[in-house]
Amino acid sequence: LEETNCSDPGGPVNGYRKITGGSGLLDGHAVKIGTVVSFFCNNSYVLSGNEKRTCQQNGEWSGKQPICIKACREPKISDLVRRRVLPMQVQSRETPLHQLYSSAFSKQNLQGAPTKKPALPFGDLPPGYQHLHTQLQYECISPFYRRLGSSRRTCLRTGKWSGRAPSCIPICGKTENVTAPKSQGTRWPWQAAIYRRASGMQGGSLFKGTWFLVCSGALVNERTVVVAAHCVTELGKVTVIKTADLKVVLGKFYRDDDRDEKTIQSLRISAIILHPNYDPILLDADIAILKLLDKARVSTRVQPICLAATRDLSTSFQEARITVAGWNVLADVNSPGFKNDTLRSGVVRVVDSLLCEEQHEDHGIPVSVTDNMFCSSWDPSAPSNICTAETGGIAAVSFPGRASSEPRWHLVGLVTWSYDKTCSHSLYTAFTKVLPFKDWIERNMK
């Protein structure tokens, strides 16, 4: 009996086929039963249909002959980006030639004119691929984020996508409508509470293992908090405290931890990056970065603050009304007002560094105000319930952002020292300027 064979199925247009099982081709035309043929497509084409076909006992091939379709692999996006496939439509392009044709041949039915719509694609694509000319539209899943990259991307003939990959980053420096004079009682969503675990060597009422509030920091992205270096080092030294003995609490408003249970995020620290020029004696370059082990969850209560650029803070910084916010780290847990004590804030203005040095010298406290610092005095026209000698804190200024014209809050300073123990606001407070360290912060934000 003559053995039944299958005829060579050939390769698809813009593709090819290969024998991947069985005894292969017989004289280039007939294929033995059991032979398996696999199909492949050239670059920028994708196979639609059966990848493999087998020569069956009846001399027929299993499945259907596949085709190669021009397509693009769908770009990967993060969980924060929402994508939508737009209905298939041809983008029209008007060139001078279109106008020439339409005016010269307006009375004729121009079937061959360049404006003729291409046929819509046919054939099903495997998951993760899109047809030629498909448009994808992107937006952020949350109103707390803004998009970087393209809002639309089109599948091109090259098999690539137009535009740039979209990503979503948290919107910085945005808070409920706050004007500086009414800043008391405001929840500043970038305010980070820095806690240290008592080692039992500090003495006093702190038992070993107890967490106590030491400082305020500023959240600048989901994994990065900027803080004064003296908060995360041993006093008067450049020795960094162990990461296990520090934690960052976000979404906090009340001084009493029990009052904020539902809104707070307590986050562990993976690394402490001290500025290499930090001087623990003069408190020059008093700035450090805390890298968080887990990302902060952005919400109404937890959002980053913007970093100001040089062009934002020219002469206006000298006249700016700067808002300072912090918790009273020296608060007595047993005092009657402790339960209701909240994040404190007030408004300050920049004063001349020379005046600052002279005033402290008059009080018998010789200090050096370096180029990395600025001094401030309290703005008497604005209400204040903060005493920086008790709270420390972060300093911010509100002005229109670069991504949007609405006001955004920008980090400008960290309280570095304040000698006014009476809290009468008579002595000036010194801050670490954040601006000279902007590039260093941004390098370590990645």
N, C-alpha and C positions, 0 to 999 in steps of 0.2 A: 504493500500500500504506500502511495506517495504521501510523505509527511506534509501536513498543512503548515504553511508559513504566513506571516503578516507582511504586508508591503511596508517599505520604509516610510514612516510618517513625515519625515522632513522636519526642519527646524522652523520656529515662528519667524515672521518678518521682524527685523531688528533684534534677532536672538539666534540661538543655535541649540542643537541637541547632542547628547552624549549617551553612549551605551554604559549603563552602570550596573547591569546584572544580566546573567545568561551568557549565551555563547557568541553574541554579537552578530554583525551583518553578514549575510551570505551574498556574495558578488555585488554588494552595494545596493541591492534592490529588495531582497526578501530577508525577513528576520525570523529566526527559529522561535517556536513556542517557548514561553517562559522568559524571553528576553525583556529586560526593563530599560526603557529609554527615559532619561531625565532632560528637562528643558531649562534653558537659561536665557537671560536677556542681556543685551548690551548696556553700557553705562547710561544712566538717567531713564532707563525703561524698567518697568516692573511687570512680572509675570502675572497674568490673570487667567485662572483656570487650573487644570491639573499639572502639578510639578512633575509627576511621573506617570507613565503609561506602560502597561504590561501586555505583551503579545499572548492572547488567549487561545484555547484549544480550537475555537471555531474560526481562527484566522483573523479575528477582529481585535482591535486595540481596546483596552479598558479606558473608561473616561472619555473626555473630549479634548480635542487639540487646543492647547492654550494659545494666548496671544500676548504680545509685549506692548504695554501701554506706557506712554510718556507720563511720568509721575514723580513726585517728590516725597522723600521720607519725612514724616511729620517731625518738626523740631521738638526737642525736649523742653519742658517748662517746669517751673517750680510749683509747689502746691499753692503758692500765694497768687498765681496767675490763673485767670479764667479765660478759656478760649472758646470762640464760636466760629463754626464754618459758615461763611456767608453764602447765600444762594448763588448758583453759577451764573455769572453775567460777564459779557465781554466788555472790557474797558475800551472806550472809543478814544482814539487819538487823532486830533485834527492837525494835519501838516499842510504847508502851502500847496503840496501836490493834490491833497484832497479837494482844496478849494478850486484849484485849476480844473480838475476833472469835473467837479460838480457844476462849474459855470460853463465849461466848454461843451459838456455833453448833457446839459440839463434836460434836453428834450428827448434824450434816448434813455432806454431802460438799461442802465449800466450793470449788467450781471457780474462783470469782471472787475468792478471798481474795488479799490483797496479797502473800502469800508464794509465789504461783505463779511458777515459774521462767520467765524469758523464753526465747524460742526462741533456740537458738544461731545465730550468723550463717551466712549462706550466700554463696557466690560467692568466687572467688579474687581476692586483692588483688595489685596490682603490688608488686615488691620494695621494701622500705623502709617499708611500711605495716602496721599491725596493727588487728585488729577491735576494735570496741567491747567494753569490759570485759576486754580482754586485760591480763594482769599480767606485767610484766617484773621479774625479780629480778637484783640486781647484787651483785658482790663483787670484791675486788681480786685480780689475777692472781698476786700475790706476797705471801708472808707478811711481807715487809719494809715493806708499805704498809698504811695503814688508810683506810677509806672515809669520805668526807664526803658529805652529801646522803642521799637516800632509798635504803633497801635494796630497796624495791618501789615500782613506779609502775603506776597503772591508767589505761587509755584511757577518757576521760570522753566524755559525749555532746557536749560542746562541741568535740570534736576535739583537746582538749589532754590532757596527762598530769597526773595527781595528783603531789603531792610535789615534791621538788627534784632537780635534775640531780645525779647522783652523780659524784664525782671521787675519785681515790686519791692520797694524799700519803705520803711516806716516814714510817715510825714513827721518832720521834726518841728519842735518849738510851737506847737499849736495847743492852745488851751481854751477853756470856755472864756467868753468875752471878758477879759480882765484888763482894766486900766490900772496903772501902777498905784494910784492913791487908794484904790479899793482892794489892794492885794491881800489884806489880812483875811484869814479864813479860807484862802484859796488852796485848792489841791494842786500843787505843781506836779504834773505827772512824771517828770524826769528826776524828781528828787529821790535819791537813793540813800537809805539809812545803812551805815556801815557799823556792824557789830563785831566785838572781839570777845573771845572766850577767856574767862579769868583763869589764870594758871595757878592761882593760890599764892602767888608771890607778891601781888600788888598790895596786899594788906587791906585793912578796912573791912567793910561789910560784905565784900564779894567772895562768895564761896567758890572753890575750884569747880570749873565747868560751867559756871553761870555766864550767860551771854549779856553783855552790856553795850549800850550805844556809845560810840566814840566820835562819830563824824557824819557829815553829809557828803554825798558825792553826786555826780550828774551822769545820768544815762545818756550816752551819745549814739549808741546803736544797740541792737538786741543782745550783743555779747560784750559790750564795753562800757565801763564806768570810769569817769575821770574823778580823781580825788586828790586832796593835798597829801604829799608824800609823808608828812609828819604823822598822819593818821594811821599809816600802815607800816611804820618802822618803830624800832625801840627808841625811846626818848633820847634825843641828842646823838643818835647813831644812824649809820646807813644800813644797819642790820634789819632786813625785812622780816616781819612777823610771818609765821608759817601760814600757808593758805588754809589749812584745816582749822586754824584758830580765828579765822575771819569769815564773815558771811555778809551778803548784800540783801537787804529787804526793800522790795519795790511796792508801790501802791499804798504806802503808809501815809497816814494823816495825823492820827492821834499819837501823843508821846507814849501812852500806855499801849503796849502791844496787844493786849486782850481786846481793845476797842476796834481793832482793824482786822480781826481774824479772817473775815470773808474776802477782803479785797487784796490782801498782801500776797506777794510771791517771795519766798525765801530761797535764795539761790547761792549755791556753793561757788567758790572761786577756783579757777584752774591755774592762774598765774598772776603774779604781781610784777609789773614792769615799772621800775623806779627810774626817773630821769637821771641820766649819767652825771649831770652837773649839780645834782641836789646837794646843798650844803646844810647839814643839820644844825649848824651853829647860827649862821646868818639867816637861815631859812630861804636862801636863794634857790631858784628853780624847784620850789616846793610843790612838786606835781608828780603824780603816779597814775598808772592805769591798772585797773583790775579787769582781768578777762574772766568771763563767767563760764562755768562748766556747761550749763544748759542755757539755751536762748530764753530771753525774757519774752513773755507773751504780751504783745501790744494790745492795749484796750483803752477805754476812756480814762482809766486810772494810771496806766503805765505807757508812757511814750517818750521818745528821746528828745533832747534839746538840740538845736542847731549849733554849729561852730561858726563864729564870725570870721570873715575874710578881711584882709587889710583894707581893701577898698570900701568895706562897709563901715569901718571905724576910723575915719580920718579925724578931722578936728572936732566933729560932733561928739566924740567919746568924752571929751573934756566937759561938755555941757550936758551929757546924757543923765537921765534919771535912772539909776541902777537899782534893781530890786534884789535884795538879799533875803535868802530863806534858809532856815535851819531849825532843828529841834534843840531844846534845852538839855544838853548832855549832863548837866550838873543837877538836874531836877531830883528832888527828894521823893522817892516812891511813896513815903508815908504822909506827904503833905496833902491837905484837903483838896487842893486844886489839881493834883496830878492826873486824876481820871479824865478830866476835861481839857487838859493841856494839849494843844495841837501844834502843828508846824507853824513856826513864827516867821514873820516877814516884816520888812521895812524898806524905805527908799533912801539911798545915799547918793552923794555927788562926789566926783573926783576932786581932790585938793592937790595943790602943788607939793611935790616930794620934799622940797627943801623945808617948807612950812611943817611938814609932817616930822622930819628929823629934828627940827628946832623945838617943836612942841614937846616931843618925847624927852629931849635933852633937858628942857626946863623942869620936867617931872622926875629927873634923875634916872631916866632910862635911855642910855645911848643906843640908837639903832641906825642901821644903814638901809636906805631904801634903794634897791638896785633897779636896773632897767627892766627887770622881769617882774616888778611889783608896781602897784599903784596904791595910793592912800585915799581914804574917803572920809567924809563927815556926814552926819545925818541930815536929811532934808527936813527942816522943821515944818514945811507945808504939807507933809504927808504923814498919816498916822503910822505908828510903828509899835510893835510889841516884841521886838527882837533885841537881844543884847549879845553881840558877837563874841564877847569874852566868855559867855556861857554856852553859846550855841555853835560857834564856827559857822559854816554855811557856804552856799554857792551864790554867785552874783550873776544876774542876767539882765539883758537889755532887749526891749521889744522894738523892732523896726521891720519894714517890708522885706520879705525874703526874695531870693533870686528866682525860685520856682513859682512864686505866686506873689501878687501885690498885697495880699492881706498880711497884717502884722504877724511876725514870727518871733519867738523868744530865742535869743542867742546867748550861749555861755561866754562870759567875759572874765570871770574871776573866781578864785577860791580863797576863803578867809585863811590867811597864813598866821597873823598874830594880832592880838587886841589886848591891850594892857588895862583897859578901863574896867577895873573890878567892881566899881560902884554902879556900873550900868547907867551912868548919867548922860552918856553920849558925848561927854566933853572931849575925851581923847580920840584921836583919829584911829581908824582900823586899817591894817595893811592887807592887801590881797595879792595873790599870785596872779599875774596877767596870763590869760590863756592864749592870747593871740600869738606871742612869740613861739609857742609850742604846738601851734596848729598842725604843721607838717608832721611833726613827731607823733602827735595823737593819731592823725589820719593813717600814717604808716602802720600803726599798731591796732587800727580798727579792723583791718582785713582779716 
